[in-house]
Amino acid sequence: MAKDASPAAAHERPALRLQRHFDQVRPEKVWQAWTDPKALRAWFCPGEDNSVIHARTDVRMGGAFCVAFRMPNGDEHEVNGIYRKVMPVSKLVFTWAWRNAPERESLVTVQLAPTATGTRMDFLHEQFLDEAERDSHEGGWLPTLDKLGRFLARSFQAA
């Protein structure tokens, strides 16, 4: 994980870069986890005690997605976006806006590449309003991507 801190990046909006390697999981299966609503319902929220209420995807350029989840305290959160780039099994780019703050739209890029032992995922969430917003999202993405890894391991390993 890295936060942009270069002088050139100082004039840009903050970004969050993360990378994961999914051992013995083909890129097609990681792609499915990001694009299939049933798969998203299994992993797309931070924390083990949260639950996805609904997930909808229309995975095509200009198509939309929506995922809502409930926290243990009953709070509900919903995120929506539009797919900007769809390159099956290799790259997915989509906007990201919370229902309660649609004016704070950011951009997520998920790139997948096969490796000798599985799949490397390069994750970029950019165009945050400020560093505090980026840091808050990092606090959500880290456990969410950990959940993705566990979901892939039990669902698709060596498949």
DSSP file with accessible surface (Angstrom, degrees, kcal/mol):
  #  RESIDUE AA STRUCTURE BP1 BP2  ACC     N-H-->O    O-->H-N    N-H-->O    O-->H-N    TCO  KAPPA ALPHA  PHI   PSI    X-CA   Y-CA   Z-CA
    1    1 A M              0   0  143      0, 0.0     2,-0.3     0, 0.0    17,-0.2   0.000 360.0 360.0 360.0 139.9    0.0    0.0    0.0
    2    2 A A  E     -A   17   0A  53     15,-2.3    15,-1.8     2,-0.0     2,-0.5  -0.999 360.0-149.8-146.9 142.1    1.3    3.4   -0.9
    3    3 A K  E     -A   16   0A  86     -2,-0.3     2,-0.2    13,-0.2    13,-0.1  -0.940  35.9-109.8-109.9 132.2    0.0    7.0   -0.6
    4    4 A D        +     0   0   48     11,-0.7    11,-0.2    -2,-0.5    -2,-0.0  -0.433  49.5 156.2 -63.4 126.1    1.2    9.4   -3.2
    5    5 A A        +     0   0   97     -2,-0.2    -1,-0.2     9,-0.1     5,-0.1   0.200  25.6 126.9-135.2  12.8    3.5   11.9   -1.6
    6    6 A S  S  > S-     0   0   58      1,-0.1     4,-1.2     3,-0.0     3,-0.1  -0.324  72.6-110.9 -70.5 157.7    5.7   13.1   -4.5
    7    7 A P  T >4 S+     0   0  112      0, 0.0     3,-0.6     0, 0.0     4,-0.5   0.905 120.4  51.2 -56.6 -39.4    5.9   16.9   -5.2
    8    8 A A  G >4 S+     0   0   67      1,-0.2     3,-1.0     2,-0.2     4,-0.3   0.892 107.6  52.7 -64.8 -36.6    3.9   16.5   -8.4
    9    9 A A  G >4 S+     0   0   13      1,-0.2     3,-1.2     2,-0.2    -1,-0.2   0.725  90.9  77.2 -72.4 -18.8    1.2   14.6   -6.5
   10   10 A A  G << S+     0   0   78     -4,-1.2    -1,-0.2    -3,-0.6    -2,-0.2   0.801  96.8  46.4 -62.0 -27.4    1.0   17.4   -3.9
   11   11 A H  G <  S+     0   0  176     -3,-1.0    -1,-0.3    -4,-0.5     2,-0.2   0.542 105.9  75.0 -91.1  -8.3   -1.0   19.5   -6.4
   12   12 A E  S <  S-     0   0  123     -3,-1.2     3,-0.1    -4,-0.3    -3,-0.0  -0.546  96.1 -90.2 -97.6 167.8   -3.3   16.6   -7.3
   13   13 A R        -     0   0  117     -2,-0.2   114,-0.4     1,-0.1   116,-0.1  -0.486  57.8 -89.4 -74.4 148.4   -6.1   15.1   -5.3
   14   14 A P        -     0   0   22      0, 0.0   114,-2.1     0, 0.0   113,-0.4  -0.168  45.0-165.1 -61.5 152.4   -5.0   12.2   -3.0
   15   15 A A        -     0   0    4    111,-0.2   -11,-0.7   112,-0.2     2,-0.4  -0.936  14.1-142.6-136.4 158.0   -5.0    8.6   -4.1
   16   16 A L  E     -AB   3 125A   0    109,-3.1   109,-2.8    -2,-0.3     2,-0.5  -0.992  15.2-169.9-124.6 124.0   -4.8    5.2   -2.5
   17   17 A R  E     +AB   2 124A 110    -15,-1.8   -15,-2.3    -2,-0.4     2,-0.3  -0.974  11.0 168.9-117.1 129.2   -2.8    2.4   -4.2
   18   18 A L  E     - B   0 123A   6    105,-2.6   105,-3.2    -2,-0.5     2,-0.4  -0.945  14.0-160.4-133.7 154.7   -3.0   -1.2   -3.0
   19   19 A Q  E     - B   0 122A 111     -2,-0.3     2,-0.3   103,-0.2   103,-0.2  -0.997   8.3-179.5-137.5 142.3   -1.8   -4.5   -4.4
   20   20 A R  E     - B   0 121A  52    101,-2.3   101,-3.3    -2,-0.4     2,-0.5  -0.980  16.0-150.2-136.0 151.6   -2.8   -8.0   -3.7
   21   21 A H  E     - B   0 120A  80     -2,-0.3     2,-0.7    99,-0.2    99,-0.2  -0.992   8.8-157.0-121.0 128.0   -1.7  -11.4   -5.0
   22   22 A F  E >   - B   0 119A  11     97,-3.1    97,-1.8    -2,-0.5     3,-1.2  -0.909  18.8-138.7-107.9 105.1   -4.3  -14.2   -5.0
   23   23 A D  E 3  S- B   0 118A  80     -2,-0.7    95,-0.3     1,-0.3   135,-0.1  -0.418  78.8  -3.2 -66.5 132.5   -2.5  -17.5   -5.0
   24   24 A Q  T 3  S+     0   0  112     93,-4.1   134,-3.2     1,-0.2     2,-0.5   0.766 101.9 119.4  58.1  30.2   -3.8  -20.2   -7.2
   25   25 A V    <   -     0   0    3     -3,-1.2    -3,-0.2   132,-0.2    -1,-0.2  -0.989  59.7-133.9-125.4 122.6   -6.8  -18.1   -8.4
   26   26 A R    >>  -     0   0  113     -2,-0.5     4,-1.5   133,-0.4     3,-1.3  -0.368  22.7-113.8 -72.4 152.1   -7.0  -17.2  -12.1
   27   27 A P  H 3> S+     0   0   13      0, 0.0     4,-3.0     0, 0.0     5,-0.2   0.848 115.1  63.6 -53.9 -34.4   -7.8  -13.7  -13.2
   28   28 A E  H 3> S+     0   0   90      1,-0.2     4,-2.0     2,-0.2    61,-0.1   0.866 103.7  47.4 -59.2 -35.9  -11.2  -14.8  -14.6
   29   29 A K  H <> S+     0   0   47     -3,-1.3     4,-1.9     2,-0.2    -1,-0.2   0.866 111.3  49.0 -75.7 -35.9  -12.2  -15.7  -11.0
   30   30 A V  H  X S+     0   0    0     -4,-1.5     4,-1.6     2,-0.2    -2,-0.2   0.929 111.2  51.6 -67.4 -41.7  -11.0  -12.4   -9.5
   31   31 A W  H  X S+     0   0   32     -4,-3.0     4,-1.4     1,-0.2     3,-0.4   0.932 108.4  51.5 -57.3 -46.2  -12.9  -10.6  -12.3
   32   32 A Q  H  X S+     0   0   68     -4,-2.0     4,-2.6     1,-0.2     3,-0.3   0.897 105.4  55.6 -59.5 -40.4  -16.0  -12.6  -11.5
   33   33 A A  H  < S+     0   0    0     -4,-1.9    -1,-0.2     1,-0.2    -2,-0.2   0.859 112.3  43.1 -62.1 -33.8  -15.7  -11.6   -7.8
   34   34 A W  H  < S+     0   0    8     -4,-1.6    -1,-0.2    -3,-0.4    -2,-0.2   0.688 124.6  32.7 -82.5 -21.3  -15.7   -7.9   -8.8
   35   35 A T  H  < S+     0   0   19     -4,-1.4    24,-0.2    -3,-0.3    -2,-0.2   0.639  94.6  84.8-115.9 -18.8  -18.5   -8.1  -11.4
   36   36 A D     X  -     0   0   57     -4,-2.6     4,-2.7    -5,-0.2     3,-0.3  -0.789  64.9-146.7 -91.1 122.0  -21.0  -10.7  -10.3
   37   37 A P  H  > S+     0   0   33      0, 0.0     4,-2.2     0, 0.0    -1,-0.1   0.869  99.1  54.7 -56.0 -37.9  -23.6   -9.4   -7.8
   38   38 A K  H  > S+     0   0  153      1,-0.2     4,-0.7     2,-0.2    -5,-0.1   0.925 111.0  45.1 -62.9 -42.1  -23.8  -12.7   -6.0
   39   39 A A  H >> S+     0   0    5     -3,-0.3     3,-1.3    -7,-0.2     4,-0.8   0.929 109.9  54.7 -66.1 -43.6  -20.1  -12.7   -5.5
   40   40 A L  H >X S+     0   0    4     -4,-2.7     4,-2.8     1,-0.3     3,-0.9   0.883 101.0  59.6 -58.0 -37.5  -20.1   -9.1   -4.4
   41   41 A R  H 3< S+     0   0  115     -4,-2.2    11,-0.6     1,-0.2    -1,-0.3   0.780 102.7  55.2 -62.3 -23.5  -22.7   -9.9   -1.7
   42   42 A A  H << S+     0   0   42     -3,-1.3    -1,-0.2    -4,-0.7    -2,-0.2   0.744 129.8   2.3 -81.9 -23.4  -20.2  -12.3   -0.2
   43   43 A W  H << S+     0   0    0     -3,-0.9     2,-2.5    -4,-0.8   105,-0.2   0.579  88.9 108.9-139.3 -13.6  -17.3   -9.9    0.3
   44   44 A F     <  +     0   0   11     -4,-2.8   100,-0.1    -5,-0.2    -1,-0.1  -0.288  68.4  66.0 -85.1  62.2  -17.9   -6.3   -0.7
   45   45 A C  S    S-     0   0    3     -2,-2.5     5,-0.1    99,-0.1     2,-0.1  -0.897  83.6-102.9-166.4 148.1  -18.0   -4.6    2.7
   46   46 A P  S    S+     0   0   26      0, 0.0     4,-0.2     0, 0.0    95,-0.1  -0.415  81.1  24.7 -73.9 150.0  -15.5   -4.0    5.5
   47   47 A G  S >  S-     0   0   29     93,-0.1     3,-0.7     1,-0.1    -2,-0.0   0.431  78.9-103.5  79.4 145.8  -15.5   -6.1    8.6
   48   48 A E  T 3  S+     0   0  117      1,-0.2    -1,-0.1     3,-0.0     0, 0.0   0.725 116.0  56.6 -74.9 -22.8  -16.8   -9.6    9.3
   49   49 A D  T 3  S+     0   0  135      2,-0.0    -1,-0.2    -3,-0.0     2,-0.2   0.448  88.6  91.7 -92.9   0.5  -19.9   -8.4   11.1
   50   50 A N    <   -     0   0   18     -3,-0.7     2,-0.4    -4,-0.2    21,-0.2  -0.614  60.9-155.2 -90.2 156.3  -21.2   -6.2    8.2
   51   51 A S  E     -F   70   0B  58     19,-2.1    19,-3.1    -2,-0.2     2,-0.4  -0.992  17.2-121.6-135.8 141.4  -23.6   -7.6    5.7
   52   52 A V  E     -F   69   0B  24    -11,-0.6    17,-0.3    -2,-0.4     3,-0.1  -0.666  19.1-169.3 -79.0 128.1  -24.4   -6.7    2.1
   53   53 A I  E     -     0   0B  60     15,-2.5     2,-0.3    -2,-0.4    16,-0.2   0.883  69.1 -14.7 -82.8 -46.8  -28.1   -5.8    1.7
   54   54 A H  E     -F   68   0B  48     14,-1.3    14,-2.5   -14,-0.0    -1,-0.4  -0.986  53.7-164.8-155.6 155.5  -28.0   -5.7   -2.1
   55   55 A A  E     +F   67   0B   4     -2,-0.3     2,-0.4    12,-0.2    12,-0.2  -0.975  10.8 178.6-142.9 129.8  -25.6   -5.6   -5.0
   56   56 A R  E     -F   66   0B 139     10,-2.8    10,-2.3    -2,-0.3     2,-0.4  -0.996   3.0-179.3-132.5 138.6  -26.4   -4.7   -8.6
   57   57 A T  E     -F   65   0B  36     -2,-0.4     2,-0.3     8,-0.2     8,-0.2  -0.992  23.0-176.4-137.5 146.3  -24.1   -4.5  -11.6
   58   58 A D        -     0   0   67      6,-1.3     2,-1.6    -2,-0.4    25,-0.3  -0.771  26.6-158.8-133.3  81.2  -24.4   -3.7  -15.3
   59   59 A V        +     0   0   46     -2,-0.3     2,-0.3   -24,-0.2     6,-0.0  -0.514  49.6  94.4 -79.3  87.9  -20.8   -4.3  -16.3
   60   60 A R  S >  S-     0   0  132     -2,-1.6     3,-2.9    25,-0.0    23,-0.3  -0.947  89.7 -69.4-160.5 159.1  -20.4   -2.4  -19.5
   61   61 A M  T 3  S+     0   0  124     -2,-0.3    23,-0.2     1,-0.3     3,-0.1  -0.373 127.4  13.2 -55.2 125.0  -19.1    1.1  -20.4
   62   62 A G  T 3  S+     0   0   46     21,-3.2    -1,-0.3     1,-0.3    22,-0.1   0.293 100.2 127.4  87.8 -10.0  -21.7    3.5  -19.1
   63   63 A G    <   -     0   0    0     -3,-2.9    20,-3.2    20,-0.2    -1,-0.3  -0.326  51.7-129.8 -74.3 163.6  -23.4    0.7  -17.0
   64   64 A A  E     - G   0  82B  46     18,-0.2    -6,-1.3    -3,-0.1     2,-0.3  -0.744  15.5-161.8-116.1 160.6  -24.0    1.3  -13.3
   65   65 A F  E     -FG  57  81B  10     16,-2.1    16,-1.8    -2,-0.3     2,-0.3  -0.950   4.5-174.1-133.4 157.8  -23.4   -0.6  -10.1
   66   66 A C  E     +FG  56  80B   5    -10,-2.3   -10,-2.8    -2,-0.3     2,-0.4  -0.946   3.0 178.9-151.6 130.3  -24.8   -0.2   -6.6
   67   67 A V  E     -FG  55  79B   1     12,-2.4    12,-2.8    -2,-0.3     2,-0.4  -0.998   4.3-174.1-133.7 130.3  -23.8   -1.9   -3.4
   68   68 A A  E     -FG  54  78B   5    -14,-2.5   -15,-2.5    -2,-0.4   -14,-1.3  -0.963   6.3-179.1-122.9 141.0  -25.5   -1.3    0.0
   69   69 A F  E     -FG  52  77B  12      8,-2.8     8,-2.7    -2,-0.4     2,-0.4  -0.963  19.6-133.5-139.2 158.8  -24.3   -2.8    3.3
   70   70 A R  E     -FG  51  76B  97    -19,-3.1   -19,-2.1    -2,-0.3     6,-0.2  -0.935  15.6-141.8-114.8 135.0  -25.4   -2.7    6.9
   71   71 A M    >   -     0   0   54      4,-3.4     3,-2.4    -2,-0.4   -21,-0.1  -0.474  32.9-104.2 -86.9 161.1  -23.0   -2.2    9.9
   72   72 A P  T 3  S+     0   0   93      0, 0.0    -1,-0.1     0, 0.0   -22,-0.0   0.823 122.0  57.7 -56.7 -29.7  -23.5   -4.1   13.2
   73   73 A N  T 3  S-     0   0  115      2,-0.1     3,-0.1     1,-0.1    -3,-0.0   0.438 123.9-103.8 -81.9   1.5  -25.0   -0.9   14.8
   74   74 A G  S <  S+     0   0   40     -3,-2.4    -1,-0.1     1,-0.3     2,-0.1   0.267  74.4 141.1  97.9 -14.3  -27.7   -0.8   12.1
   75   75 A D        -     0   0   87     -5,-0.1    -4,-3.4     1,-0.0     2,-0.4  -0.406  39.0-149.5 -62.0 139.8  -26.2    2.0   10.0
   76   76 A E  E     -G   70   0B  92     -6,-0.2     2,-0.4    -3,-0.1    -6,-0.2  -0.918  12.1-170.1-114.9 141.3  -26.6    1.4    6.3
   77   77 A H  E     -G   69   0B  60     -8,-2.7    -8,-2.8    -2,-0.4     2,-0.4  -0.982   0.4-168.6-129.2 140.9  -24.2    2.7    3.6
   78   78 A E  E     -G   68   0B  31     -2,-0.4    21,-3.0   -10,-0.2     2,-0.4  -0.997   0.8-168.4-133.5 133.1  -24.7    2.6   -0.2
   79   79 A V  E     -GH  67  98B   0    -12,-2.8   -12,-2.4    -2,-0.4     2,-0.3  -0.948   7.8-176.1-120.2 142.2  -22.2    3.3   -2.9
   80   80 A N  E     +GH  66  97B  52     17,-2.7    17,-2.2    -2,-0.4     2,-0.3  -0.916   8.0 158.4-131.4 158.8  -23.0    3.8   -6.6
   81   81 A G  E     -G   65   0B   6    -16,-1.8   -16,-2.1    -2,-0.3     2,-0.4  -0.986  33.4-116.1-169.4 173.4  -21.0    4.3   -9.7
   82   82 A I  E     -G   64   0B  70     -2,-0.3    13,-2.3   -18,-0.2     2,-0.5  -0.969  32.7-118.5-120.4 134.9  -20.7    4.2  -13.4
   83   83 A Y  E     +C   94   0A   6    -20,-3.2   -21,-3.2    -2,-0.4    11,-0.3  -0.619  31.4 176.6 -74.8 120.6  -18.3    1.9  -15.3
   84   84 A R  E     +     0   0A 122      9,-2.7     2,-0.3    -2,-0.5    10,-0.2   0.746  69.9  17.0 -93.9 -32.7  -15.9    4.0  -17.3
   85   85 A K  E     -C   93   0A  90      8,-1.8     8,-2.7   -25,-0.1     2,-0.4  -0.977  60.6-176.1-145.5 131.6  -13.8    1.3  -18.7
   86   86 A V  E     +C   92   0A  29     -2,-0.3     6,-0.2     6,-0.2   -25,-0.2  -0.948  10.3 166.3-132.4 107.4  -14.5   -2.5  -19.0
   87   87 A M  E >>  -C   91   0A  81      4,-3.1     4,-2.6    -2,-0.4     3,-2.6  -0.895  44.8-119.8-119.2  93.2  -11.7   -4.7  -20.3
   88   88 A P  T 34 S-     0   0   92      0, 0.0   -60,-0.1     0, 0.0     4,-0.1  -0.010  86.6  -2.0 -45.2 132.0  -12.9   -8.2  -19.4
   89   89 A V  T 34 S+     0   0   46      1,-0.1   -58,-0.1   -62,-0.1     3,-0.1   0.341 135.0  51.4  70.7   2.1  -10.6  -10.1  -17.1
   90   90 A S  T <4 S+     0   0   46     -3,-2.6    22,-2.9     1,-0.3     2,-0.4   0.701 106.8  16.9-132.4 -37.1   -7.9   -7.4  -17.0
   91   91 A K  E  <  +CD  87 111A  47     -4,-2.6    -4,-3.1    20,-0.2     2,-0.4  -0.979  44.5 178.8-151.4 135.1   -9.2   -3.9  -16.2
   92   92 A L  E     -CD  86 110A   1     18,-2.4    18,-2.9    -2,-0.4     2,-0.4  -0.997   7.2-177.0-134.6 124.2  -12.3   -2.3  -14.6
   93   93 A V  E     +CD  85 109A  13     -8,-2.7    -9,-2.7    -2,-0.4    -8,-1.8  -0.993  14.3 160.5-124.5 128.6  -12.6    1.5  -14.0
   94   94 A F  E     -CD  83 108A   6     14,-2.6    14,-3.1    -2,-0.4   -11,-0.2  -0.993  38.2-111.5-147.6 152.2  -15.6    2.9  -12.3
   95   95 A T  E     - D   0 107A   3    -13,-2.3     2,-0.4    -2,-0.3    12,-0.2  -0.411  29.0-150.4 -75.8 162.1  -16.7    6.1  -10.5
   96   96 A W  E     + D   0 106A  10     10,-2.1    10,-2.4   -15,-0.1     2,-0.4  -0.977  24.1 158.3-141.2 116.5  -17.4    5.8   -6.7
   97   97 A A  E     -H   80   0B  11    -17,-2.2   -17,-2.7    -2,-0.4     2,-0.2  -0.970  33.8-131.6-144.6 129.4  -19.9    8.0   -4.9
   98   98 A W  E >   -H   79   0B  56      3,-0.5     3,-1.8    -2,-0.4   -19,-0.2  -0.529  24.6-123.4 -75.1 143.6  -21.7    7.4   -1.5
   99   99 A R  T 3  S+     0   0  130    -21,-3.0    -1,-0.1     1,-0.3   -20,-0.1   0.873 112.7  49.4 -55.4 -37.9  -25.4    7.9   -1.6
  100  100 A N  T 3  S+     0   0  130    -22,-0.3    -1,-0.3     1,-0.2     3,-0.1   0.483 122.7  31.1 -84.7  -1.7  -25.2   10.5    1.2
  101  101 A A    X   +     0   0   18     -3,-1.8     3,-2.0     1,-0.1    -3,-0.5  -0.321  64.2 157.1-149.0  59.7  -22.3   12.4   -0.5
  102  102 A P  T 3  S+     0   0   82      0, 0.0     3,-0.4     0, 0.0    -3,-0.1   0.766  71.5  67.0 -62.7 -21.6  -22.8   12.2   -4.3
  103  103 A E  T 3  S+     0   0  146      1,-0.2     2,-0.6    -3,-0.1    -3,-0.0   0.678  87.3  71.1 -72.6 -13.9  -20.8   15.4   -4.9
  104  104 A R  S <  S+     0   0  100     -3,-2.0    -1,-0.2    -6,-0.2    -6,-0.2  -0.295  71.4 167.3 -97.9  51.3  -17.6   13.6   -3.6
  105  105 A E        +     0   0   80     -2,-0.6     2,-0.2    -3,-0.4    -8,-0.2  -0.424   6.8 175.3 -70.2 135.6  -17.2   11.3   -6.6
  106  106 A S  E     -D   96   0A   1    -10,-2.4   -10,-2.1    -2,-0.1     2,-0.4  -0.659  25.0-113.5-127.4-174.3  -13.9    9.5   -6.9
  107  107 A L  E     -DE  95 126A  19     19,-2.5    19,-3.2   -12,-0.2     2,-0.4  -0.988  18.0-162.1-133.7 134.4  -12.5    6.9   -9.3
  108  108 A V  E     -DE  94 125A   0    -14,-3.1   -14,-2.6    -2,-0.4     2,-0.4  -0.946   3.8-171.1-117.6 134.6  -11.5    3.3   -8.8
  109  109 A T  E     -DE  93 124A  13     15,-3.1    15,-2.6    -2,-0.4     2,-0.5  -0.996   0.9-171.8-124.8 127.4   -9.3    1.2  -11.1
  110  110 A V  E     -DE  92 123A   3    -18,-2.9   -18,-2.4    -2,-0.4     2,-0.4  -0.983   6.8-174.0-118.1 116.9   -8.9   -2.5  -10.7
  111  111 A Q  E     -DE  91 122A  90     11,-2.8    11,-2.7    -2,-0.5     2,-0.4  -0.957   4.2-163.5-114.1 134.9   -6.2   -4.1  -12.9
  112  112 A L  E     + E   0 121A  12    -22,-2.9     9,-0.2    -2,-0.4    -2,-0.0  -0.937   9.3 176.9-118.9 138.1   -5.7   -7.9  -13.0
  113  113 A A  E     - E   0 120A  23      7,-2.1     7,-3.1    -2,-0.4     2,-0.1  -0.997  29.3-119.3-140.3 134.5   -2.6   -9.7  -14.3
  114  114 A P  E     - E   0 119A 100      0, 0.0     2,-0.3     0, 0.0     5,-0.3  -0.410  31.0-170.5 -68.5 146.8   -1.9  -13.4  -14.4
  115  115 A T  E >   - E   0 118A  49      3,-2.6     3,-0.5    -2,-0.1   -94,-0.0  -0.795  41.7 -95.1-125.1 176.2    1.2  -14.5  -12.5
  116  116 A A  T 3  S+     0   0  112     -2,-0.3     3,-0.0     1,-0.2    -1,-0.0   0.789 125.7  29.2 -62.8 -25.2    3.0  -17.9  -12.4
  117  117 A T  T 3  S-     0   0   79    -92,-0.0   -93,-4.1   -94,-0.0     2,-0.3   0.356 131.6 -55.0-119.2   3.8    1.1  -18.8   -9.2
  118  118 A G  E <  S-BE  23 115A  10     -3,-0.5    -3,-2.6   -95,-0.3     2,-0.4  -0.869  81.4 -30.9 164.8-125.5   -2.2  -16.9   -9.5
  119  119 A T  E     -BE  22 114A   0    -97,-1.8   -97,-3.1    -2,-0.3     2,-0.5  -0.996  35.0-149.5-137.9 135.4   -3.3  -13.3  -10.1
  120  120 A R  E     -BE  21 113A  93     -7,-3.1    -7,-2.1    -2,-0.4     2,-0.5  -0.883  16.3-160.7 -99.6 131.5   -1.9   -9.9   -9.1
  121  121 A M  E     -BE  20 112A   0   -101,-3.3  -101,-2.3    -2,-0.5     2,-0.6  -0.968   4.7-163.9-114.7 121.5   -4.4   -7.2   -8.5
  122  122 A D  E     -BE  19 111A  42    -11,-2.7   -11,-2.8    -2,-0.5     2,-0.5  -0.933  13.4-166.8-101.9 123.3   -3.4   -3.5   -8.7
  123  123 A F  E     +BE  18 110A   4   -105,-3.2  -105,-2.6    -2,-0.6     2,-0.4  -0.938   9.7 179.7-117.4 128.6   -6.0   -1.3   -7.0
  124  124 A L  E     -BE  17 109A  27    -15,-2.6   -15,-3.1    -2,-0.5     2,-0.5  -0.990   7.9-178.5-131.3 123.2   -6.1    2.5   -7.4
  125  125 A H  E     +BE  16 108A   0   -109,-2.8  -109,-3.1    -2,-0.4   -17,-0.2  -0.985  26.9 164.8-118.5 117.6   -8.7    4.7   -5.7
  126  126 A E  E     + E   0 107A  53    -19,-3.2   -19,-2.5    -2,-0.5  -111,-0.2  -0.727  35.0  55.9-132.0 175.3   -8.1    8.3   -6.7
  127  127 A Q        +     0   0   77   -113,-0.4  -112,-0.2  -114,-0.4    -1,-0.1   0.811  62.4 169.7  69.5  36.6   -9.5   11.8   -6.8
  128  128 A F        -     0   0    0   -114,-2.1    -1,-0.2    -3,-0.2     3,-0.1  -0.470  42.9-123.3 -71.3 153.3  -10.3   12.0   -3.1
  129  129 A L  S    S-     0   0   85      1,-0.1     2,-0.3  -116,-0.1    -1,-0.1   0.907  83.9 -19.7 -62.9 -42.5  -11.3   15.4   -1.8
  130  130 A D  S  > S-     0   0   67   -117,-0.1     4,-2.0     1,-0.1    -1,-0.1  -0.927  73.4 -88.2-156.7 177.3   -8.5   15.4    0.8
  131  131 A E  H  > S+     0   0  122     -2,-0.3     4,-3.0     1,-0.2     5,-0.2   0.847 120.5  58.4 -65.6 -34.8   -6.2   13.1    2.7
  132  132 A A  H  > S+     0   0   68      2,-0.2     4,-2.3     1,-0.2    -1,-0.2   0.921 107.1  47.4 -62.5 -41.2   -8.7   12.5    5.5
  133  133 A E  H  > S+     0   0   17      2,-0.2     4,-2.3     1,-0.2    -2,-0.2   0.922 112.7  49.5 -66.1 -40.8  -11.2   11.1    3.0
  134  134 A R  H  X S+     0   0   12     -4,-2.0     4,-2.5     1,-0.2    -2,-0.2   0.942 111.4  48.7 -61.1 -46.4   -8.4    8.9    1.4
  135  135 A D  H  X S+     0   0   63     -4,-3.0     4,-2.0     1,-0.2    -1,-0.2   0.887 109.4  52.7 -63.6 -37.9   -7.4    7.6    4.9
  136  136 A S  H  X S+     0   0   86     -4,-2.3     4,-0.9    -5,-0.2    -1,-0.2   0.928 110.8  47.2 -62.6 -43.1  -11.0    6.9    5.8
  137  137 A H  H >X S+     0   0   18     -4,-2.3     4,-3.5     1,-0.2     3,-0.6   0.877 106.9  57.2 -67.7 -35.2  -11.4    4.9    2.6
  138  138 A E  H 3X S+     0   0   21     -4,-2.5     4,-2.5     1,-0.2    -1,-0.2   0.929 102.6  56.0 -59.3 -40.7   -8.1    3.1    3.2
  139  139 A G  H 3< S+     0   0   51     -4,-2.0    -1,-0.2     1,-0.2    -2,-0.2   0.759 115.0  38.6 -63.2 -24.2   -9.6    2.0    6.6
  140  140 A G  H <X S+     0   0   21     -4,-0.9     4,-1.6    -3,-0.6    -2,-0.2   0.844 114.9  50.5 -90.1 -41.3  -12.5    0.4    4.6
  141  141 A W  H  X S+     0   0    8     -4,-3.5     4,-3.2     2,-0.2     5,-0.3   0.877 101.5  61.4 -68.5 -38.5  -10.6   -1.0    1.7
  142  142 A L  H  X S+     0   0   44     -4,-2.5     4,-1.9    -5,-0.2    -1,-0.2   0.965 111.9  36.1 -57.1 -53.4   -8.0   -2.9    3.6
  143  143 A P  H  > S+     0   0   43      0, 0.0     4,-2.2     0, 0.0    -1,-0.2   0.864 116.7  55.6 -69.1 -29.1  -10.4   -5.2    5.5
  144  144 A T  H  X S+     0   0    7     -4,-1.6     4,-2.2     2,-0.2    -2,-0.2   0.932 109.3  45.2 -66.9 -43.5  -12.6   -5.4    2.4
  145  145 A L  H  X S+     0   0    0     -4,-3.2     4,-2.3     2,-0.2    -1,-0.2   0.847 109.8  55.5 -70.7 -29.6   -9.8   -6.6    0.2
  146  146 A D  H  X S+     0   0   75     -4,-1.9     4,-2.1    -5,-0.3    -1,-0.2   0.921 108.0  49.4 -62.8 -41.6   -8.8   -9.0    2.9
  147  147 A K  H  X S+     0   0   21     -4,-2.2     4,-2.7     1,-0.2    -2,-0.2   0.887 107.5  54.6 -63.3 -39.8  -12.3  -10.4    2.8
  148  148 A L  H  X S+     0   0    0     -4,-2.2     4,-2.9     1,-0.2     5,-0.2   0.933 106.9  51.3 -58.2 -45.4  -12.0  -10.6   -1.0
  149  149 A G  H  X S+     0   0   21     -4,-2.3     4,-2.3     1,-0.2    -2,-0.2   0.913 111.4  46.3 -59.3 -43.5   -8.9  -12.7   -0.6
  150  150 A R  H  X S+     0   0  107     -4,-2.1     4,-2.2     2,-0.2     5,-0.2   0.910 112.2  51.3 -66.8 -39.8  -10.7  -15.1    1.8
  151  151 A F  H  X S+     0   0   17     -4,-2.7     4,-2.2     1,-0.2     5,-0.3   0.940 112.1  46.2 -61.0 -46.3  -13.7  -15.3   -0.5
  152  152 A L  H  X>S+     0   0    1     -4,-2.9     4,-2.8     1,-0.2     5,-0.8   0.914 110.4  54.0 -64.0 -41.2  -11.5  -16.2   -3.5
  153  153 A A  H  X5S+     0   0   43     -4,-2.3     4,-0.6    -5,-0.2    -1,-0.2   0.914 116.8  35.7 -62.6 -41.5   -9.5  -18.7   -1.5
  154  154 A R  H  <5S+     0   0  167     -4,-2.2    -1,-0.2    -5,-0.2    -2,-0.2   0.776 126.6  37.8 -85.0 -23.1  -12.5  -20.7   -0.4
  155  155 A S  H  <5S+     0   0   55     -4,-2.2    -3,-0.2    -5,-0.2    -2,-0.2   0.817 131.0  12.2 -95.6 -35.4  -14.6  -20.2   -3.6
  156  156 A F  H ><5S+     0   0   24     -4,-2.8     3,-2.6    -5,-0.3  -130,-0.3   0.398  73.5 140.8-129.0  -2.7  -12.1  -20.4   -6.5
  157  157 A Q  T 3<<S-     0   0   93     -5,-0.8  -132,-0.2    -4,-0.6  -133,-0.1  -0.280  88.9  -5.2 -55.2 129.9   -8.7  -21.7   -5.4
  158  158 A A  T 3         0   0   82   -134,-3.2    -1,-0.3     1,-0.2  -133,-0.1   0.615 360.0 360.0  60.7  17.7   -7.3  -24.1   -8.1
  159  159 A A    <         0   0   56     -3,-2.6  -133,-0.4  -135,-0.4    -1,-0.2  -0.557 360.0 360.0 -89.6 360.0  -10.6  -23.8  -10.0
